[in-house]
Each structure stands twice: as C-alpha cells, then as structure tokens.
Amino acid sequence: MSPKAMRPIDVAERWQCSERHIRNLFLRGELRGFRAGGKLLRFRLADVEEYEQCASSNIGESGPSSGGKTGSDSALRLVRMTR
C-alpha cells in the first residue's frame, strides 16, 4: 500500500540521495511538497512521480554538449539514480 504523504527521508531512500538534497529541491521549488502541522515537510506520491517524469523527459530533450551545463543538474542526477 502506497503512503499518502512521504517524508523527506522516504523520498531520499527512493532516489538513493540525501535527505538534504530532497529538502533543497523543495526549497528551490523544483519538488512540490507541503508542511504538515506548519513544520513537518511532506510530499505527495503523485508529486514525487511527476518530478521523476519531468526529470526523465528533460534528459531526452538534451543533446550532446560542448562542456557547458544544460538542463536541470538535479534532474540529470535523479535520472541516473533511478536507473
């Protein structure tokens, strides 16, 4: 059974990254979440899956690079982590 709201540590374990990275994505507005009780950070599974889909589609859109950074670095990292 899937949880209705995920903690930052739950998302971090799913993506095999740090909890701090998840919180940073939230603070930058890249990953939607909400504060439960005004303090506790939570994420809806649908929002986590939406971010995963966006990260995957961003990878397909970017082509070879001459060394400059293109697209979202966190999206690139996420796709690598979820493969």
C-alpha positions in Angstrom: 0.0 0.0 0.0 1.4 3.4 -1.0 1.6 6.2 1.6 -0.5 9.3 1.0 2.3 11.6 2.2 6.0 10.8 2.1 8.7 12.1 4.5 11.9 13.6 3.0 13.8 10.5 4.2 11.3 8.3 2.3 11.9 10.2 -1.0 15.7 10.2 -0.3 15.6 6.4 0.1 13.6 6.0 -3.1 16.1 8.1 -5.1 19.2 7.0 -3.2 20.2 10.5 -2.3 20.5 12.6 0.8 17.6 14.0 2.8 19.2 17.4 2.4 19.1 17.1 -1.4 15.3 16.5 -1.2 14.8 19.5 1.1 16.9 21.6 -1.2 14.7 20.6 -4.2 11.7 21.7 -2.2 13.2 25.0 -1.1 14.2 25.8 -4.7 10.6 25.0 -5.8 11.7 22.1 -8.0 9.8 19.4 -6.0 6.3 20.2 -4.7 5.6 19.5 -1.1 3.7 20.8 1.9 4.2 21.5 5.6 2.0 19.3 7.8 1.2 21.0 11.1 3.1 24.0 9.9 6.5 22.4 10.4 6.8 18.8 9.1 7.7 18.6 5.4 5.7 16.0 3.4 5.4 15.1 -0.3 2.5 13.5 -2.1 3.5 10.4 -4.1 1.9 12.0 -7.2 4.2 15.0 -6.9 7.3 12.7 -6.5 6.3 10.7 -9.5 5.6 13.9 -11.5 9.1 15.1 -10.7 10.5 11.7 -11.8 8.7 12.0 -15.1 9.9 15.6 -15.7 13.4 14.6 -14.9 13.2 11.7 -17.4 11.8 13.8 -20.2 14.4 16.6 -19.6 17.1 14.0 -20.2 15.7 13.0 -23.6 15.5 16.7 -24.7 19.1 17.5 -24.1 21.7 16.6 -26.8 25.4 16.5 -26.8 27.1 19.3 -25.0 30.4 21.1 -25.6 31.0 21.1 -21.9 28.5 23.6 -20.6 25.8 22.6 -18.3 22.4 22.2 -19.9 19.0 21.5 -18.3 18.5 20.8 -14.6 21.5 19.3 -12.9 19.3 17.8 -10.2 17.1 16.3 -13.0 20.1 14.6 -14.6 21.2 13.3 -11.2 17.8 11.9 -10.4 17.5 10.0 -13.7 20.9 8.5 -13.0 19.8 7.5 -9.5 16.5 5.9 -10.7 18.0 3.7 -13.4 
